[in-house]
Amino acid sequence: MKRFRRLCMLTVIGALLVSVLASGCSGISSSGDKGEELAQPFQGKTITLVTANHPWADAIRPLLPEFEAATGMNVIVQGFFEDQLTQKLTLQLTTGSETPDVFMYRPPQEGKLFYENGWLEPLDDYARKDAEYAYTDFSDAAIRSATVDGKLAGIPVITEQEILYYRKDLLQKAGIPVPDTIEELVSAVRKLHDPGNGVYGFVARGQRSPLVTQVSSFLYSEGGDFTNGQKATINTPEAMRAFSIYGSLLRDYGPPGVINMSWPQASAFFAEGKAAFYTDANSIYKSASDPARSNVAEHIGFASFPAGRSGSRTYNITSWGLAMNPRAVDKEAAWAFIRWATSKEIVLQTQRKGNPGARYSIWNMQGGTEGFPKEMVEVIKQYGVGGVDHDRPTVVNVAEARETVGEIVQRVMTGAPDLQQAADKANAALQAILDKEAE
């Protein structure tokens, strides 16, 4: 069986490379016959791939030997924690380094900054002019999320949407249906909040910067957004309503210390069976429902984000993408790797490991969904054709913008007075960021 899989992998890689060469994306010498030319067309070439310490990287590593055998290319892989990854990329790209050739990056967090600094090679011509690559198979929302100023800055490898996690057993015992609306969610949270017996009604991210991505779906569903064009809009009635709902849920029905929780702490709290509801990204479902980590895994359900006054509008983003260094010595080799790593065949294998990819076709294959709970697959499929392509303000200075938004929500959580006045001040700060970047 292993030999059969290896032969299949080599066949796939060979077909992909034939397409790359046929599309004119290769500068391989024409010496020798065509068979020799296509056998290991990148013989002697080396590229450096920098990744986050992420499950996608864990899934791609075991597949690399087949790619190297078929192409003759040597792929050097370096992995880093998220903050270290950003620091390393910033340092190397700032100095004009030719390496890494290919790297993982976070489009919503770093895409605009990296692109405007000239650190991301536009991939439009590579992806769109290659019919066999099936570029149109990618989720529209994921592509928009990885696009900056009309240019495709990276290829999506991991997608995320916000979903509702809930305790089936608690809802069933109380005779409460799964909430379809935010109003129903608030009501259900209130009824199931029972801290005396160790169960809180709601948990989610409460830290100032991390909470911004998760309050975003409340914001969109209530009819708001962080900005409208170049105008900051985090003090509008829609925004205030969304921030107040999220902050009040955490203040009134969240656990002690929730203001210091990011996703690892919040998901662990839910996994321990201490909360009835939890909203967060679908990509971290294993942290909340893996039997090895969760005491209530068999009782955890997954549902679409509840609808607000403007319906159910969650973010639908590329949380991680693959990018090419504009200074890479051999861009054809770099693209050959990106093309392979994001092909249907490889996305199928990485998605089977629980990495939610961006290709429509894989979600519609039986094998492509085997790494996910059935309920979650149905939710993800619903999001496939819609959603908002950002989960934070789309600016260069994302870190400062997130702090600005998060401060408003935390003021709700602490019951601070003069909320509208604070929101007006925060809105002015976000507007200053937008104005400065527009200069």
Secondary structure, DSSP 8 states (H G I E B T S, - for coil): -HHHHHHHHHHHHHHHHHHHHHTT-------S-HHHHHSSTTTT-EEEEEEESSHHHHHHGGGHHHHHHHH--EEEEEEE-HHHHHHHHHHHHHTT----SEEEE-IIIIIHHHHHTT-S---HHHHHT-GGG-GGGB-HHHHHHTEETTEE--EEEEEEEEEEEEEHHHHHHHT----SBHHHHHHHHHHH-BGGGTBEEEE---STTTHHHHHHHHHHHTT--SEETTEE-TTSHHHHHHHHHHHHHHHHHS-TTGGG--HHHHHHHHHTT-EEEEEEEGGGHHHHH-TTT-SSGGGEEEEE--BBTTB---BEEEEEEEEE-TT-S-HHHHHHHHHHHTSHHHHHHHHTTT---SBHHHHTSTGGGTTS-HHHHHHHHHHTT--BS-SS--SS-HHHHHHHHHHHHHHHHHT-S-HHHHHHHHHHHHHHHHHHHH-
